Amino acid sequence: MNIIRIFLYNNIMGYSISYSSKIGIGSIIAVRTARINESCLGSFNRFIGGFDLIIGKKSDIGSFNEFVCTSSSAGKAFCTIGKNVHITKCHFFDASGGLTIKDHTRIAGRGSQFWTHGGQREKTEIVINEKCYVGSAVRMTQGVEIAQNSYVGLGSVVVDSFKSPDILIFGHPAKNIKNDIIARKSLVP
């Protein structure tokens, strides 16, 4: 059944999804363009709207996640997920202003929200750099960038960028509460 789904997406929608990828039952991909390479999408995910979707090798997206383009954004709408990214379930991602999740990053727990539109900021893209760990129920607003090897704690509300690597970010609003953390290899390869 998976091969048939991929065949239809590639031949009817014009997407580029490798046949070694897995698309779970009930998942919908209805975006401008899609390029998915050797990755696994769990069941009942929704990728909907006028944005470009790229998912790198060996990434794993759990079930019941929503990736949407909620507004017209004059070509800025995209979602790029790097290699070996792990996203658990029940998260919301707004790709209207651009969303980049780089290699070896984990979006953990459930219920996090990433918003790239609706504010007054000039820069709208959210960038989560390499080897980051984002805990459960985190909220990120447009224009935020998280430096590599950083942890974002449970329930944090991130409204500003954090450009120093190896930090622990936590709070409402989020603040840098610890520098020079060392990423545990079991969490972030």
JOMORA-V270503 format. One record per helix or strand of 3 or more residues. SS is the DSSP state (2 for helix, 1 for strand). FROM is the first residue (numbers start at 1). TO is the last residue. If there is no record, write none. Layout:
((SS	FROM	TO) (SS	FROM	TO))
This chain:
((2	2	12) (1	28	36) (1	46	55) (1	66	68) (1	78	81) (1	92	94) (1	99	101) (1	126	128) (1	168	172) (1	174	178))
